[in-house]
Amino acid sequence: MLTSSNEGPDIEACFALGANSYIVKPVDSDNFFKAIKEIGLYWMVFSQSAHP
């Protein structure tokens, strides 16, 4: 989940609905683009698929 909310109930609801990651996006555009790049790296390197 990529969102602007850092509220506990929102985080809990997302995990209850099956999210496997919760990331609060930065509001500053430079930091946002840096975060997106790092998220891409995270998914490519660390994320495991349910289907090998």
C-alpha positions in Angstrom: 0.0 0.0 0.0 1.4 3.4 -1.0 -0.6 6.1 0.8 -0.4 9.5 2.4 -2.1 8.3 5.6 0.0 7.5 8.7 -3.1 6.8 10.9 -3.1 3.5 12.9 -6.7 2.5 11.9 -5.8 2.9 8.2 -2.7 0.8 8.6 -4.5 -1.9 10.5 -7.4 -2.0 7.9 -4.9 -2.4 5.0 -3.2 -5.3 6.6 -6.5 -6.9 7.6 -7.5 -6.6 3.9 -4.4 -8.4 2.8 -1.7 -5.7 2.2 1.8 -7.1 2.6 3.5 -3.7 2.9 2.4 -0.2 4.0 4.4 2.8 2.8 3.6 6.4 3.6 4.6 8.5 0.6 6.6 11.7 1.1 4.8 15.0 0.2 8.0 16.6 -1.1 8.3 15.8 -4.8 12.1 15.1 -4.7 11.7 12.7 -1.8 8.6 11.2 -3.4 10.6 10.3 -6.6 13.4 8.9 -4.5 11.0 6.8 -2.5 9.4 5.4 -5.7 12.8 4.4 -7.0 13.7 2.7 -3.7 10.3 0.9 -3.6 11.0 -0.5 -7.1 14.3 -1.8 -5.9 12.6 -3.3 -2.8 10.0 -5.2 -4.9 12.6 -6.4 -7.4 15.1 -7.7 -4.8 13.3 -8.7 -1.7 9.7 -9.4 -2.6 8.8 -13.1 -3.0 6.0 -14.2 -5.4 3.4 -16.7 -4.3 3.9 -18.4 -7.7 7.5 -19.5 -8.3 
